[in-house]
Structures are given as C-alpha cells and as structure tokens.
C-alpha cells in the first residue's frame, strides 16, 4: 500500500540515479560515448525509487527494478545485453525477451551477463569463449538469455568475474563455471592439478563450507589501503612443501573506516561503498570512475563530494564506470508552519506579540491623527509597513 503523507510531515524527495566514469560504449546510459568525471543524473527510464539492483560489466550496465524488470545499455558486440542483436545501446533499454519472467538479480562479467529469475532459474547471454555461459556445447556467443540447464537446484544468488561465474543454491552449495581463472591458478600452483571448477565450462561444485575468501592486487589502491610497496600483491616464490602458498600481503585485511557500510560494489580496479548514507569511492580513476572530478587514483575510501548532500541507497560498478541511486533531502511541505519544539520559545513569542499590541494601543490613544495617517499609508503600500528612524 502506498503511504499518504500528512500535512505535518516533510514530503519525501524522489530518488535519482547517477552515472559517471568510462563511457566508450554508452554504458552510462546518457545517450553519448564520452567519459564523465563527475556524477551525471540519468533521465527517467523507470521510477528511480523502484531500482533494486545496479551492476556493470566490461562495457555494459544492468539495472533490476522492484517489479523484476531488467534494463540494459552499453557494449553489446557479443549479445551481452540479451536484446537479440549485437549493436551498442546508449540508453537503458528493457530486456523484452524476459517480460513475464521477473528478474531477482543480475551479474555482469567482462562480455557476458548472468541473470537470476525470481523462481531460482539462472539464464546467461553474451560471449561463451571461456565457457562463462555455463553451456558447454553451446555457441561461442548468445544474443538471447538462455537457461543454464545443469544447475538443477534452486539458486538464490549469483556473481560474475572477468570470464567466470558463480551461483549459490538454497541448500548452501556454491557452483562455478568458466575457465577465466585457470591461467592464474596454474601460475600460483605450478605443477599442481587444478580443481575442476577452475577449468570447467559447465557448473561444478566449489565448496560445501560456505566460507568466502578474497585477495588481489593493490596497484591502483583498489584494496582501500596503501601497501608498503606496490610489489606486495605479486606472488612470491612457491614453497615446495606448500602446494599453494601465497604472500601474507595477499590475505584479506579489514577496512576499518568502512565498518558498518550498508552497500559495497567492486569494479575492475575501483570500488564504491555507502557509509552512513554517504557514497565513498577509491581505486583506479583513469576514466573518472571515482567521481571526484579528476583522473588521479584514490588510495583510500573518500566521500564523494559531488553526492555529499544526497543519501546513498544503491551503488554499482562496471570495469571502469560507476552508478549510484541516491535520495535527496526531504522537502518541506509548502505553507506548513514550522513546528516549535521549545515551549519557552513559544511563550517568548506570545509575550513579544502582546507587548507590541499594548504599545500600538497606547500610541493610538495619545496621537489619534498619526495613527489614522499610518493606517492610510499601510493600505497604499499594499500592507507593507515601513518605519523611518
């Protein structure tokens, strides 16, 4: 049920969607292909207040609404927008092939898209050069979303990397497919047999523990902290006694400045987060994806001054671009008297008003002619009373 606002409440301001950063393929949905260094508001393509998910890929973007509609734009040479063609799209456009099939979540890889429907089914479209669509014997690309048939359990969450994808099921299992991480695995574990989920072009079970581990590079500040040197993310010489040893600097470390963040989104080498209602950005900034008006890398999470007066609700990153859904401050109701919360202020106001009335009455009694003249001047001035000292 839609809420009706009473006269005594502030009217809620409409949420707005912003985009900035790399835009070589129209992935910002602004109708052009020029990079944008500061957040630009998008024209209405749906009710911004209904935006549920925001994400981006190598050169494309996707948005899911509360009603389950999917809107896409940007690079489409492999059909990653799922629109049935391979032309780039400069404005957010509904994916009509999914009408009647509400979308719960969307995840964008470099050149492909994974879609989770509300009934727990996973669909995929775009490039399949590395098996990232989860269809082992399918074509090298798909321009319409197709079902990942080998995922027979109900899926509750999906994710996409550069050239691989993952899905978590209702029973707590995690599946992965796509060979995008195989080369990294061979470098880190030379001579070792890689797990099947790193080399499979169809969904393979990863783990049953539910644990999540992350690590990676920091050469653009994408870890949100400054390492002692930029070499800290590079793997050291392998210890023969440990099949997959790695440097301690590549292990997860907390970002205390973002404790309590309500939203976090990772791009290729930059990140966005919402902390206390304020959008923060950090990392690689060559195309202005950190939204600070410069192209200098940002080495620690910084509040985005361009969005400082707005309350961040949702954020999403592509490889080199960013999007955010923000809520402006509540607007006061026109004609509404401000509420007095201090009784003493109200009493002072009444006393001052009474004193003024008494003074005016005494003046009329002493100088009736002057009072009449003042009344006449008041009417001639349209009710505006002026005093000459």
NUVO-799851 format. One record per residue (C-alpha): residue in three letters; x, y, z. Coordinates in steps of 0.2 Angstrom, whole numbers, plus 5000, padded with zeros to 4 digits. Example, Ala and Ser with C-alpha at 12.3 -4.5 7.8 and 13.67 -1.06 7.14 Angstrom:
% NUVO-799851
ala506249785039
ser506849955036
//
This chain:
% NUVO-799851
unk500050005000
unk500750174995
unk500950295010
unk500050455011
unk500950595019
unk500150715032
unk500250905032
unk501350895047
unk502750785038
unk504050835026
unk503750775009
unk504950635003
unk506150694988
unk506150574973
unk507750464972
unk508850494957
unk510050384948
unk511850454944
unk513250384932
unk515050434929
unk516750364923
unk517150274907
unk515850284893
unk516650224877
unk515150114873
unk513750214881
unk513750114897
unk513250264907
unk511550264898
unk511750454895
unk511550444876
unk513350484871
unk515050394872
unk516150524881
unk516950494898
unk516150584913
unk517250634928
unk515850694939
unk514150604943
unk512850654930
unk510950624933
unk510150504921
unk508450544913
unk506950444918
unk506850274911
unk506050194926
unk505450254943
unk507150284952
unk506350234968
unk506050064962
unk507850024957
unk508349864967
unk510049814959
unk511349904950
unk512949824941
unk514149844927
unk515249734916
unk516749774905
unk515749904895
unk513949874899
unk512749904913
unk511149824920
unk509849884932
unk508449774940
unk506849864947
unk505749804961
unk504449744948
unk505849624941
unk506149724925
unk507949724918
unk508649874909
unk510249864900
unk511449984890
unk513249994883
unk514349874874
unk513449734865
unk514649654852
unk514349484859
unk512549504863
unk512849534882
unk511349644883
unk510149504879
unk509249604867
unk509349494851
unk510649594842
unk512449654843
unk512349844842
unk512849954856
unk511450034866
unk511750214873
unk510150224884
unk509550104897
unk508349984887
unk507149854894
unk507649674890
unk505949624882
unk506349444880
unk506149424899
unk504449504900
unk503349394911
unk504949324919
unk505349434934
unk507249454937
unk507849444955
unk509749484952
unk510949514938
unk512849504937
unk513949564923
unk515649494918
unk516849564905
unk515749524890
unk514349424897
unk512849434908
unk512149314921
unk510349334926
unk509449254941
unk507549244940
unk506349254954
unk505949074953
unk507849024956
unk508248994937
unk509949054930
unk510049124912
unk511549184903
unk511949284887
unk513549364878
unk515149284875
unk515549104878
unk517349094873
unk517949044890
unk516348934895
unk515749084905
unk513949054900
unk513848884908
unk513348804892
unk514748684887
unk514148634870
unk513348804865
unk513848934853
unk515349054856
unk514049184859
unk512249204863
unk511149364860
unk509649304870
unk509649244888
unk509649054889
unk509448934904
unk511048864912
unk510248694912
unk511548604923
unk511048704938
unk509648594944
unk509448664961
unk508648824966
unk509848964965
unk509749114977
unk511249224972
unk512449244958
unk514149334954
unk515249354939
unk517049384937
unk518049434921
unk517749264912
unk516949154925
unk515349154935
unk514649084952
unk513049034959
unk512448994977
unk510948874979
unk509648864993
unk510448715001
unk512148815003
unk513148744989
unk514248854978
unk514548814959
unk515748894947
unk516048884928
unk517148974915
unk519048954913
unk519449134916
unk520449094932
unk521348944925
unk522949034920
unk523049124937
unk522848954945
unk524248874935
unk525449024939
unk525049014958
unk525148824959
unk526448764946
unk526448584943
unk524848554953
unk523148484946
unk521948624947
unk520148594954
unk518848554941
unk517848714944
unk519348824938
unk519348734921
unk517548684918
unk516348764905
unk514848694915
unk514348724933
unk515448624945
unk515348624964
unk516648734973
unk516348704992
unk515148655005
unk515848755019
unk515048925014
unk516649015018
unk517249165006
unk519049215004
unk519649374994
unk521349444990
unk522149534975
unk523149674968
unk523349844975
unk524249944962
unk522850064960
unk522350074978
unk520849954975
unk521149874992
unk520750035000
unk522450045009
unk524250085005
unk525449945005
unk527249965009
unk527649944991
unk526649904975
unk527649744974
unk526549674989
unk525249594978
unk526449494967
unk526649314972
unk528249264980
unk529249104975
unk528248954979
unk528748844994
unk528848664988
unk528148605004
unk526548705002
unk525548674986
unk524848844985
unk525748964997
unk525549144995
unk526249305002
unk525449365018
unk525049535010
unk523849454998
unk522749395013
unk521149485017
unk521349635028
unk519949745036
unk519549925030
unk519049995047
unk518550155040
unk517150065031
unk516449965046
unk514549975046
unk514450005027
unk512749965020
unk513249945002
unk514949894993
unk515249864975
unk516849814966
unk517349864949
unk518849804939
unk520149904950
unk519050034959
unk517650024972
unk516150104979
unk515350094996
unk513950185006
unk514450235024
unk513250325035
unk512250375019
unk513750445011
unk514450374995
unk516350334995
unk517550294981
unk519350234979
unk520550144967
unk520950164949
unk520250334942
unk520950354925
unk519250374917
unk518550474932
unk517650324939
unk517950384957
unk516850534953
unk518050664961
unk518250774945
unk520050714942
unk520950564934
unk522150534949
unk522050364958
unk521250374975
unk522150264988
unk520950265002
unk519050275003
unk518550455001
unk516750535002
unk516150594985
unk515950774987
unk514850784971
unk513550674980
unk513850734998
unk512150815000
unk511250664994
unk510950505004
unk511650344995
unk510450204993
unk511250084980
unk512950084971
unk513649984956
unk515249974947
unk515749914930
unk517549884924
unk517850074923
unk516250154927
unk515050184941
unk513250214945
unk512350264961
unk510550284967
unk510350424979
unk508950514989
unk508950704991
unk508450785007
unk506650785012
unk505750935005
unk504751045017
unk502851055014
unk502351225006
unk501351335018
unk501651225033
unk502151325049
unk503751265057
unk503551155072
unk504051245088
unk504951115100
unk505451235114
unk503951295124
unk505051445130
unk505151505113
unk503351495110
unk503051595127
unk504351725122
unk503451755105
unk501751775113
unk502451895126
unk503352005112
unk501652005102
unk500652065117
unk501952195121
unk501852265103
unk499952265104
unk499952365120
unk501252495113
unk500252525097
unk498552545108
unk499452675119
unk500152765104
unk498352775096
unk497652855112
unk499052985113
unk499153035094
unk497452985086
unk497953085070
unk499553005067
unk498852835069
unk497552875056
unk498852935044
unk499952775047
unk498452665043
unk498152755027
unk499952735022
unk499852555026
unk498452525013
unk499352625000
unk500952525002
unk500052365000
unk500152315018
unk502052345019
unk502352455034
unk504052555035
unk504752655049
unk505952805047
unk507152815061
//
